[in-house]
Amino acid sequence: MNYHIGIVEDDPNIQNIVSAFLKKEGFEVTILNSAEEGLQLWSENPPDMWILDIMLPGMDGYEFCKKIRNESNVPIIIISAKDEEIDKILGLELGGDDYLTKPFSPRELVARVKRLFKRTTPSITPHEDQEKVKVGPLVIYKNDRRLFWDGMEQDVTTKEFDMILLFAENVNRAFSREELLVKVWGEDYFGSDRAVDDLVKRIRKKFAEMPLETVWGYGYRLRFNEE
């Protein structure tokens, strides 16, 4: 399958370099100079992934990310010259799946694109044959990356799915914020552990009845009574 990637970036040099590296790996690429052009593409030929700059003419990348995330869980990688901690946290809180600070290595970006597709692409394993994780009213089909709560399928982002799955596979185990950063964001993520708190906050908002507990001064755990 040739994945289609939309690049929303107004710098011609970055456009050309990123596009060339992605096309070399077999990806179909569409370059957009503004968020407004990106929304037009979204309505006509939605990409399988977005690579998104924050500082854009007109609508900024944060607003664009928010609009896309309100409609879809399509993977979004944010690239930005903004390297302050608050900028990274905001990007991830609004639904970005990854954040790269300029200047960055095109090869590193390609590696992250491949890794994100690998994590988010459903398998073709028959539903009944898939590995299933069940904890109370929570049911997760790992291959299809589908999540059900109390019998109803729920829409979750990549990071939300990864964190809930980690907790579900380790019920009642407390994870430190540092552990969660490594296991959910990867060892190459250098952002603040506040990203963990923000992700937990989003999960709790979607799943008010999920017993996701704070372990004060340490981290979090999913608490279920063992039968």
C-alpha beads as a LAMMPS data file, in Angstrom:
LAMMPS data file: protein, C-alpha beads

227 atoms
226 bonds

1 atom types
1 bond types

-500.0 500.0 xlo xhi
-500.0 500.0 ylo yhi
-500.0 500.0 zlo zhi

Masses

1 110.0

Atoms # bond

1 1 1 0.000 0.000 0.000
2 1 1 1.354 3.447 -0.939
3 1 1 0.521 5.693 1.975
4 1 1 -0.450 9.274 1.200
5 1 1 1.217 11.932 3.346
6 1 1 0.148 15.580 3.438
7 1 1 2.971 18.034 4.242
8 1 1 1.718 21.399 5.515
9 1 1 4.840 23.579 5.409
10 1 1 5.549 26.964 3.831
11 1 1 9.360 26.696 3.636
12 1 1 10.292 25.534 0.084
13 1 1 13.616 24.041 1.222
14 1 1 11.980 21.871 3.874
15 1 1 9.192 20.976 1.450
16 1 1 11.682 19.721 -1.135
17 1 1 13.942 17.836 1.257
18 1 1 11.168 16.098 3.201
19 1 1 9.227 15.296 0.039
20 1 1 12.300 13.810 -1.664
21 1 1 13.156 11.566 1.274
22 1 1 9.560 10.339 1.658
23 1 1 9.098 9.685 -2.055
24 1 1 12.356 7.716 -2.080
25 1 1 10.755 5.413 0.509
26 1 1 7.686 4.905 -1.684
27 1 1 5.254 7.321 -0.034
28 1 1 2.833 9.480 -2.029
29 1 1 3.291 13.104 -1.018
30 1 1 1.155 16.229 -1.352
31 1 1 2.704 19.575 -0.388
32 1 1 0.492 22.323 1.034
33 1 1 1.680 25.869 1.728
34 1 1 -0.989 26.689 4.312
35 1 1 -3.433 25.125 6.730
36 1 1 -6.265 26.355 4.536
37 1 1 -4.874 24.334 1.609
38 1 1 -4.540 21.380 3.977
39 1 1 -8.220 21.551 4.927
40 1 1 -9.132 21.626 1.252
41 1 1 -7.093 18.476 0.661
42 1 1 -8.694 16.894 3.725
43 1 1 -12.132 17.359 2.188
44 1 1 -11.120 16.084 -1.253
45 1 1 -8.415 13.431 -0.794
46 1 1 -7.627 12.830 2.903
47 1 1 -3.999 11.802 3.550
48 1 1 -3.098 8.801 5.692
49 1 1 -0.775 11.022 7.746
50 1 1 -0.018 14.712 8.228
51 1 1 3.397 16.321 8.669
52 1 1 2.573 19.728 10.025
53 1 1 4.470 22.946 10.697
54 1 1 3.194 25.176 13.493
55 1 1 4.173 28.616 12.209
56 1 1 2.092 29.040 9.054
57 1 1 0.565 32.013 7.234
58 1 1 -3.081 32.411 8.151
59 1 1 -4.362 29.577 10.332
60 1 1 -1.538 28.208 12.477
61 1 1 -0.650 24.552 12.859
62 1 1 -2.197 24.240 16.312
63 1 1 -5.637 25.225 15.026
64 1 1 -5.254 22.947 12.010
65 1 1 -4.273 20.028 14.250
66 1 1 -7.284 20.676 16.449
67 1 1 -9.668 20.731 13.481
68 1 1 -8.314 17.473 12.043
69 1 1 -8.309 15.747 15.418
70 1 1 -11.956 16.691 15.971
71 1 1 -12.812 14.611 12.899
72 1 1 -10.231 11.839 12.757
73 1 1 -7.456 9.938 14.531
74 1 1 -5.198 10.145 11.462
75 1 1 -1.521 10.274 12.587
76 1 1 -0.023 13.769 12.869
77 1 1 3.679 14.593 13.184
78 1 1 4.402 18.185 14.156
79 1 1 7.611 19.861 12.973
80 1 1 8.412 23.279 14.356
81 1 1 11.134 25.806 15.088
82 1 1 9.417 26.299 18.438
83 1 1 11.448 24.235 20.873
84 1 1 10.043 25.475 24.156
85 1 1 8.576 22.805 26.409
86 1 1 5.153 24.467 26.448
87 1 1 5.001 24.379 22.634
88 1 1 5.664 20.633 22.545
89 1 1 3.132 19.964 25.283
90 1 1 0.486 22.046 23.498
91 1 1 1.111 20.243 20.208
92 1 1 0.762 16.837 21.828
93 1 1 -2.216 17.901 23.924
94 1 1 -4.067 19.030 20.797
95 1 1 -3.611 15.570 19.311
96 1 1 -0.192 15.462 17.684
97 1 1 1.356 11.987 17.769
98 1 1 4.958 13.154 17.557
99 1 1 6.923 16.416 17.670
100 1 1 10.209 17.203 15.924
101 1 1 12.122 20.436 16.441
102 1 1 13.782 22.189 13.509
103 1 1 16.427 21.677 12.320
104 1 1 15.934 17.923 12.147
105 1 1 17.356 15.016 10.199
106 1 1 15.146 13.998 7.231
107 1 1 16.178 10.403 7.904
108 1 1 14.951 10.726 11.481
109 1 1 11.628 12.049 10.218
110 1 1 11.277 9.136 7.789
111 1 1 12.066 6.689 10.594
112 1 1 9.352 8.219 12.752
113 1 1 6.867 8.156 9.875
114 1 1 7.494 4.437 9.349
115 1 1 7.277 3.686 13.045
116 1 1 4.020 5.602 13.412
117 1 1 2.442 3.825 10.432
118 1 1 3.537 0.482 11.862
119 1 1 1.874 1.301 15.168
120 1 1 -1.360 2.643 13.706
121 1 1 -2.054 0.392 10.722
122 1 1 -4.644 -2.337 11.398
123 1 1 -3.664 -5.879 10.539
124 1 1 -5.682 -8.194 8.324
125 1 1 -5.929 -10.828 11.036
126 1 1 -9.533 -12.079 11.321
127 1 1 -11.289 -10.441 14.253
128 1 1 -11.885 -13.701 16.100
129 1 1 -8.230 -14.743 15.758
130 1 1 -6.714 -11.550 17.068
131 1 1 -4.901 -11.083 20.332
132 1 1 -7.404 -9.566 22.719
133 1 1 -6.886 -7.792 26.020
134 1 1 -9.903 -7.679 28.336
135 1 1 -10.034 -5.914 31.684
136 1 1 -13.479 -5.368 33.159
137 1 1 -15.560 -3.383 30.611
138 1 1 -12.414 -2.595 28.588
139 1 1 -11.698 -4.755 25.518
140 1 1 -8.782 -4.092 23.170
141 1 1 -8.082 -5.827 19.850
142 1 1 -4.368 -5.251 19.448
143 1 1 -3.937 -6.075 15.752
144 1 1 -6.759 -3.809 14.576
145 1 1 -5.958 -1.213 17.248
146 1 1 -9.628 -1.076 18.196
147 1 1 -10.804 -0.272 21.696
148 1 1 -14.201 -0.954 23.266
149 1 1 -15.558 0.305 26.576
150 1 1 -18.691 -1.292 27.967
151 1 1 -19.457 -2.801 24.556
152 1 1 -19.112 0.462 22.620
153 1 1 -16.177 1.151 20.293
154 1 1 -14.308 4.311 21.222
155 1 1 -12.294 6.737 19.093
156 1 1 -8.844 7.275 20.548
157 1 1 -5.622 8.797 19.280
158 1 1 -2.430 6.791 18.772
159 1 1 -0.928 7.831 22.090
160 1 1 -4.195 7.298 23.971
161 1 1 -4.434 3.771 22.576
162 1 1 -0.811 2.965 23.406
163 1 1 -1.102 4.179 26.982
164 1 1 -4.420 2.429 27.683
165 1 1 -3.059 -0.809 26.196
166 1 1 0.049 -0.579 28.379
167 1 1 -2.061 -0.142 31.499
168 1 1 -4.488 -2.910 30.465
169 1 1 -1.638 -5.373 29.962
170 1 1 -0.236 -4.456 33.382
171 1 1 -3.310 -4.044 35.568
172 1 1 -2.651 -2.633 39.039
173 1 1 1.014 -1.969 38.276
174 1 1 2.160 1.571 38.940
175 1 1 4.220 3.206 36.193
176 1 1 6.385 6.236 36.837
177 1 1 6.054 9.198 34.509
178 1 1 9.548 8.485 33.182
179 1 1 8.582 4.880 32.353
180 1 1 5.458 6.033 30.561
181 1 1 7.437 8.526 28.488
182 1 1 9.777 5.791 27.288
183 1 1 7.107 3.152 26.685
184 1 1 4.529 5.410 24.988
185 1 1 6.632 8.129 23.335
186 1 1 9.842 6.134 22.815
187 1 1 13.390 6.408 24.095
188 1 1 14.210 9.190 21.631
189 1 1 11.590 11.555 23.068
190 1 1 13.194 14.359 25.064
191 1 1 10.155 16.340 26.121
192 1 1 8.846 16.926 29.622
193 1 1 6.929 14.338 31.623
194 1 1 4.091 16.870 31.654
195 1 1 3.113 15.279 28.354
196 1 1 2.193 12.192 30.399
197 1 1 -0.079 14.199 32.683
198 1 1 -1.770 15.841 29.708
199 1 1 -2.387 12.489 28.010
200 1 1 -3.830 10.998 31.199
201 1 1 -6.087 14.036 31.491
202 1 1 -7.395 13.438 27.955
203 1 1 -8.020 9.746 28.653
204 1 1 -9.900 10.540 31.857
205 1 1 -12.040 13.045 29.985
206 1 1 -13.034 10.385 27.430
207 1 1 -13.380 7.544 29.957
208 1 1 -14.781 9.069 33.123
209 1 1 -15.450 5.634 34.642
210 1 1 -12.055 4.130 33.852
211 1 1 -10.201 3.594 37.171
212 1 1 -6.989 5.299 36.084
213 1 1 -5.422 6.268 39.384
214 1 1 -2.738 8.762 40.300
215 1 1 0.094 7.355 42.382
216 1 1 1.077 10.568 44.110
217 1 1 4.666 11.608 43.649
218 1 1 5.265 8.745 41.214
219 1 1 2.932 8.181 38.286
220 1 1 -0.241 6.274 37.361
221 1 1 -1.843 2.842 37.292
222 1 1 -5.041 1.198 36.063
223 1 1 -6.762 -0.246 39.117
224 1 1 -9.083 -3.226 38.796
225 1 1 -9.960 -5.696 41.501
226 1 1 -8.585 -9.121 40.653
227 1 1 -11.273 -11.787 40.502

Bonds

1 1 1 2
2 1 2 3
3 1 3 4
4 1 4 5
5 1 5 6
6 1 6 7
7 1 7 8
8 1 8 9
9 1 9 10
10 1 10 11
11 1 11 12
12 1 12 13
13 1 13 14
14 1 14 15
15 1 15 16
16 1 16 17
17 1 17 18
18 1 18 19
19 1 19 20
20 1 20 21
21 1 21 22
22 1 22 23
23 1 23 24
24 1 24 25
25 1 25 26
26 1 26 27
27 1 27 28
28 1 28 29
29 1 29 30
30 1 30 31
31 1 31 32
32 1 32 33
33 1 33 34
34 1 34 35
35 1 35 36
36 1 36 37
37 1 37 38
38 1 38 39
39 1 39 40
40 1 40 41
41 1 41 42
42 1 42 43
43 1 43 44
44 1 44 45
45 1 45 46
46 1 46 47
47 1 47 48
48 1 48 49
49 1 49 50
50 1 50 51
51 1 51 52
52 1 52 53
53 1 53 54
54 1 54 55
55 1 55 56
56 1 56 57
57 1 57 58
58 1 58 59
59 1 59 60
60 1 60 61
61 1 61 62
62 1 62 63
63 1 63 64
64 1 64 65
65 1 65 66
66 1 66 67
67 1 67 68
68 1 68 69
69 1 69 70
70 1 70 71
71 1 71 72
72 1 72 73
73 1 73 74
74 1 74 75
75 1 75 76
76 1 76 77
77 1 77 78
78 1 78 79
79 1 79 80
80 1 80 81
81 1 81 82
82 1 82 83
83 1 83 84
84 1 84 85
85 1 85 86
86 1 86 87
87 1 87 88
88 1 88 89
89 1 89 90
90 1 90 91
91 1 91 92
92 1 92 93
93 1 93 94
94 1 94 95
95 1 95 96
96 1 96 97
97 1 97 98
98 1 98 99
99 1 99 100
100 1 100 101
101 1 101 102
102 1 102 103
103 1 103 104
104 1 104 105
105 1 105 106
106 1 106 107
107 1 107 108
108 1 108 109
109 1 109 110
110 1 110 111
111 1 111 112
112 1 112 113
113 1 113 114
114 1 114 115
115 1 115 116
116 1 116 117
117 1 117 118
118 1 118 119
119 1 119 120
120 1 120 121
121 1 121 122
122 1 122 123
123 1 123 124
124 1 124 125
125 1 125 126
126 1 126 127
127 1 127 128
128 1 128 129
129 1 129 130
130 1 130 131
131 1 131 132
132 1 132 133
133 1 133 134
134 1 134 135
135 1 135 136
136 1 136 137
137 1 137 138
138 1 138 139
139 1 139 140
140 1 140 141
141 1 141 142
142 1 142 143
143 1 143 144
144 1 144 145
145 1 145 146
146 1 146 147
147 1 147 148
148 1 148 149
149 1 149 150
150 1 150 151
151 1 151 152
152 1 152 153
153 1 153 154
154 1 154 155
155 1 155 156
156 1 156 157
157 1 157 158
158 1 158 159
159 1 159 160
160 1 160 161
161 1 161 162
162 1 162 163
163 1 163 164
164 1 164 165
165 1 165 166
166 1 166 167
167 1 167 168
168 1 168 169
169 1 169 170
170 1 170 171
171 1 171 172
172 1 172 173
173 1 173 174
174 1 174 175
175 1 175 176
176 1 176 177
177 1 177 178
178 1 178 179
179 1 179 180
180 1 180 181
181 1 181 182
182 1 182 183
183 1 183 184
184 1 184 185
185 1 185 186
186 1 186 187
187 1 187 188
188 1 188 189
189 1 189 190
190 1 190 191
191 1 191 192
192 1 192 193
193 1 193 194
194 1 194 195
195 1 195 196
196 1 196 197
197 1 197 198
198 1 198 199
199 1 199 200
200 1 200 201
201 1 201 202
202 1 202 203
203 1 203 204
204 1 204 205
205 1 205 206
206 1 206 207
207 1 207 208
208 1 208 209
209 1 209 210
210 1 210 211
211 1 211 212
212 1 212 213
213 1 213 214
214 1 214 215
215 1 215 216
216 1 216 217
217 1 217 218
218 1 218 219
219 1 219 220
220 1 220 221
221 1 221 222
222 1 222 223
223 1 223 224
224 1 224 225
225 1 225 226
226 1 226 227
